Amino acid sequence: MMIDPIRSSRLALALSSLLLYSGAHAQTLAPREETTGSIPAPGLHQGTSSYSQAQARARMEAMGFVAIGELWLDNKGVWRGVATSGARRVDVSLDNQGKVAARPRIDLN
């Protein structure tokens, strides 16, 4: 039986892309903390934000987030909002050093 090299390379590319995509999202997405309704964001720096709302939105867009809703600055200096990453809605945060974190969106309604 002859294996088509083009078909096998397409399959290998598709599988490796899937593995890379799922691995990257598994590292950045974690369950939302339901007790406080806030996004646990280990590794995000707290303090006075050095970003304006427009800059925060632009940074999130540069990281690949789309359909970013209203952004708000929490009492710890972290910009927060809801956006789309891939095909899923996520809670997204930006700290005062430009680090972006995202968690799967859990609607409690």
VOPAGU-2260 file (C-alpha; in pm, 1 decimal, decimal comma):
REM VOPAGU-2260
SITE   aa  ch    i         X         Y         Z
SITE  MET   A    0       0,0       0,0       0,0
SITE  MET   A    1     142,6     338,3    -103,1
SITE  ILE   A    2     112,7     631,6     139,5
SITE  ASP   A    3      43,5     967,8     -21,2
SITE  PRO   A    4     320,0    1200,3     113,6
SITE  ILE   A    5     111,0    1515,6      65,4
SITE  ARG   A    6    -185,9    1373,0     253,4
SITE  SER   A    7      34,3    1244,8     537,4
SITE  SER   A    8     215,0    1580,7     569,9
SITE  ARG   A    9    -119,4    1765,0     582,1
SITE  LEU   A   10    -237,3    1528,4     854,3
SITE  ALA   A   11      85,1    1576,9    1050,6
SITE  LEU   A   12      53,6    1954,4    1019,8
SITE  ALA   A   13    -309,3    1947,5    1134,0
SITE  LEU   A   14    -230,2    1727,5    1433,2
SITE  SER   A   15      70,0    1934,2    1541,2
SITE  SER   A   16    -133,1    2255,6    1509,2
SITE  LEU   A   17    -406,9    2106,0    1724,3
SITE  LEU   A   18    -156,6    1998,1    1988,1
SITE  LEU   A   19      10,5    2339,0    1995,7
SITE  TYR   A   20    -324,5    2519,8    2013,1
SITE  SER   A   21    -464,5    2303,2    2292,5
SITE  GLY   A   22    -138,9    2315,7    2490,4
SITE  ALA   A   23    -118,3    2694,5    2472,4
SITE  HIS   A   24    -477,6    2737,3    2586,9
SITE  ALA   A   25    -444,9    2479,5    2862,8
SITE  GLN   A   26    -164,3    2687,3    3011,1
SITE  THR   A   27    -342,9    3021,7    2995,5
SITE  LEU   A   28    -700,5    2924,1    3072,1
SITE  ALA   A   29    -813,9    2806,2    3414,0
SITE  PRO   A   30   -1150,3    2793,9    3591,2
SITE  ARG   A   31   -1299,9    3118,4    3711,8
SITE  GLU   A   32   -1316,2    3167,5    4087,0
SITE  GLU   A   33   -1689,9    3155,5    4153,9
SITE  THR   A   34   -1684,3    3258,7    4519,6
SITE  THR   A   35   -1583,3    3618,2    4455,3
SITE  GLY   A   36   -1688,5    3650,5    4093,1
SITE  SER   A   37   -1341,4    3781,5    4011,1
SITE  ILE   A   38   -1074,9    3633,6    3792,0
SITE  PRO   A   39    -796,3    3471,8    3988,6
SITE  ALA   A   40    -488,1    3596,9    3815,1
SITE  PRO   A   41    -175,7    3442,2    3960,1
SITE  GLY   A   42     128,1    3618,2    3825,8
SITE  LEU   A   43     -52,1    3942,8    3744,5
SITE  HIS   A   44     105,8    4245,2    3908,5
SITE  GLN   A   45    -111,2    4474,9    4112,8
SITE  GLY   A   46     -66,3    4847,6    4144,7
SITE  THR   A   47    -137,1    5165,9    3957,6
SITE  SER   A   48    -204,3    5084,2    3593,8
SITE  SER   A   49      28,4    5242,1    3343,0
SITE  TYR   A   50    -219,2    5173,0    3061,2
SITE  SER   A   51    -515,1    5379,1    2946,8
SITE  GLN   A   52    -834,3    5196,2    2852,9
SITE  ALA   A   53    -752,3    5235,7    2481,5
SITE  GLN   A   54    -399,0    5103,1    2536,0
SITE  ALA   A   55    -532,8    4806,6    2735,8
SITE  ARG   A   56    -775,3    4722,1    2454,3
SITE  ALA   A   57    -498,2    4752,8    2193,6
SITE  ARG   A   58    -270,0    4523,4    2397,8
SITE  MET   A   59    -544,7    4261,5    2427,7
SITE  GLU   A   60    -613,8    4283,7    2053,5
SITE  ALA   A   61    -241,0    4244,2    1983,9
SITE  MET   A   62    -252,5    3922,2    2186,8
SITE  GLY   A   63    -525,4    3787,9    1955,2
SITE  PHE   A   64    -841,3    3864,9    2150,4
SITE  VAL   A   65   -1140,2    3988,3    1949,1
SITE  ALA   A   66   -1489,1    4117,9    2028,0
SITE  ILE   A   67   -1357,7    4282,7    2343,2
SITE  GLY   A   68   -1642,9    4425,0    2545,2
SITE  GLU   A   69   -1634,1    4707,6    2797,7
SITE  LEU   A   70   -1310,8    4723,2    2998,2
SITE  TRP   A   71   -1294,9    4835,0    3358,8
SITE  LEU   A   72   -1007,1    4903,2    3595,5
SITE  ASP   A   73   -1043,7    4708,7    3921,0
SITE  ASN   A   74    -932,9    4830,8    4263,1
SITE  LYS   A   75    -599,2    4647,9    4223,6
SITE  GLY   A   76    -499,1    4830,3    3904,2
SITE  VAL   A   77    -585,2    4544,1    3666,0
SITE  TRP   A   78    -787,2    4607,0    3349,1
SITE  ARG   A   79   -1065,2    4347,2    3311,2
SITE  GLY   A   80   -1320,0    4261,5    3045,8
SITE  VAL   A   81   -1478,4    3989,8    2836,0
SITE  ALA   A   82   -1346,1    3892,6    2493,5
SITE  THR   A   83   -1336,8    3609,2    2242,9
SITE  SER   A   84   -1037,6    3380,3    2202,0
SITE  GLY   A   85   -1078,5    3122,0    1928,8
SITE  ALA   A   86   -1442,2    3018,7    1951,3
SITE  ARG   A   87   -1488,6    3076,0    2322,7
SITE  ARG   A   88   -1575,2    3373,3    2540,4
SITE  VAL   A   89   -1317,3    3445,6    2807,9
SITE  ASP   A   90   -1260,0    3681,9    3097,5
SITE  VAL   A   91    -945,3    3872,5    3009,1
SITE  SER   A   92    -714,5    4077,7    3233,4
SITE  LEU   A   93    -418,3    4307,8    3175,8
SITE  ASP   A   94    -181,0    4403,9    3456,5
SITE  ASN   A   95      28,3    4719,1    3492,8
SITE  GLN   A   96     327,5    4548,2    3328,5
SITE  GLY   A   97     140,1    4442,9    3014,5
SITE  LYS   A   98      82,0    4077,6    3103,4
SITE  VAL   A   99    -245,4    3943,4    2964,5
SITE  ALA   A  100    -430,3    3655,5    3131,8
SITE  ALA   A  101    -752,5    3485,0    3021,0
SITE  ARG   A  102    -994,4    3240,6    3184,6
SITE  PRO   A  103   -1296,0    3058,6    3039,1
SITE  ARG   A  104   -1611,1    3262,6    3087,9
SITE  ILE   A  105   -1860,9    3103,6    3323,9
SITE  ASP   A  106   -2199,0    3270,6    3313,1
SITE  LEU   A  107   -2382,0    3212,8    3639,3
SITE  ASN   A  108   -2719,5    3325,5    3502,3
